[in-house]
Amino acid sequence: MTQYGYDKLLAELKNLKEIERPKNIREIDEAREHGDLKENAEYHAARERQLFLDARINELTQLVAEARVIDPKTISHDKVGFGSTIILEDMDTEAKVSYTIVGATESNPDKGLISYHSPLAKQLIGKVAGDEISVTLPKGTIDYEIIEVCFREINF
């Protein structure tokens, strides 16, 4: 992942540990004061939230521990790879689209940021400008020509 993606994970983890989890503990304590826990909806909702928060904290902790931060500027972009921006041309309509391959936590297809785990990225990795690929999408198969492979600074 990029430094941006790593920092984003750290910020979410910090927020969950320092703000959301303590707030949830106070909610549980307040709900306990309302009496019978068996029929206390506030208490059960707060406990469910606690389980969700704990699971997310564990997930983020593991992601941060296993993260490998890569600076795409330091990688060659002769071939499609992590951090590459790819300009594709639909061979039927001549419409052009642009995608940048990023880490899973940073992907946002609406902004042209696709995860390196995505089916499209998997088909693109290792290709060079001038290569042609057929991509199977929900709306059918599209034939693309890779017009350009380069590095462009990402504006998240």
Secondary structure, DSSP 4 states (H G I P E B T S, - for coil): --HHHHHHHHHHHHHIIIIIHHHHHHHHHHHHTTS-STT-HHHHHHHHHHHHHHHHHHHHHHHHHH-----GGGS--SS--TTEEEEEEETTT--EEEEEEE-GGG-BGGGTEEETTSHHHHHHTT--TT-EEEEEETTEEEEEEEEEEEE-----
